[in-house]
Structure formats: C-alpha cells, structure tokens
C-alpha cells in the first residue's frame, strides 16, 4: 500500500479545493456538542495508525532503494583492480583535455610504476624512487608498453630474399633522377 507524504505527516488524505465544489465523499461535519469526543477519536486514530503507516512506508523505501542499488550495480563494470604493484602505467592529464592551448602536447604522463593498490580502483604511483603525493584513480591510468625499436627491414629488388637488413644495403649508390617530359611537346 502506498501513502502520500501528506498522509504520513497528518494521518489523513488531503482535502483539495475541488472537494468543496464537487461532492467527492461524505465529510464528517463538526458537531459542537460532540467536539471533545471527536477530538479524542482523532488523536487516538493518529496515534494508532500513523506510526504503523510510517513503518510500512519506511519498509517500502528500503526495499525500493535496495532494488535501485542492485540495478545500478548491474550496469557498472566489475570493480576490480586491473593493475598490480610494479606495473608500468601512463597517467592521463585531465587538465590538458580542458585547455585549448597545447593541442599537440601529450595527453599522458609517465611511465609510472604502481607503488601501492589502495582499493576501489585507486593507486599510489612512483616515478623511479619518488612516490607521488596524489592518488590516481584507475580510470585515469592505462598500461604502458615499452617500444622495442627493431631495425627496419627493407625489401631489396631483384633478389630471392624479400627482406634485407640495413647493413646489407650498399652506401655508395648514386641517386637516380627521373625527368619526365610533357607528352604534348612536338620536337
């Protein structure tokens, strides 16, 4: 059963202005002779039913809040710590995202190391041996993968092996210049 805030506060349904113009339900008229008796009956009704209505409403509110929390939590991704101590990470510069200058600057700082896992996806970071004072949330971090710069492999024309290393390319070759003449000249 649902109750209105007015009902939970005053113990009765609200009398709206339309109730005076349109006959909605029979209202109990105040009788001057039985005023004390009616007042006692009203006080008894308030004390006996109002507290029960409030308890029922509180139970409904708790149940509704539990359902809302469950639906909200089901929509969230699992809250697990995806970084471990010692992982290399990059820290997103959120201030740079809001500024117009520095358009081509890096949006990530680092690499940092995870120094401590604080729970609830929060981490303490360190750079070499210096621990950062501020805590970073996991949403602002991403894994850092170091680049291994291998020697580029260049294809060599006219050989059976499709790829050769840069050491195999002769350094004393003359550059080839191709000049293309327009085809509409009659000479």
Buried (B, 14 or more C-beta within 10 A) or exposed (E): EEBEEEBBEEBEEEEEEEEEEEEEEEEEEEEEEEEEEBEEEEEEEEEEEBEEBBEBBEEEEEEEEEEEEEEEEEEEEEEEBEBEEEBBBBBBBEEBEEEEEEEEEEEBBBBBBBBEBEEEBEBBBBBEEEEBEEEBEBEBBBEBEEEEEEEEEEEBEEEEEEEEEEEEEEEEEEEEEEEEEEEEEEE
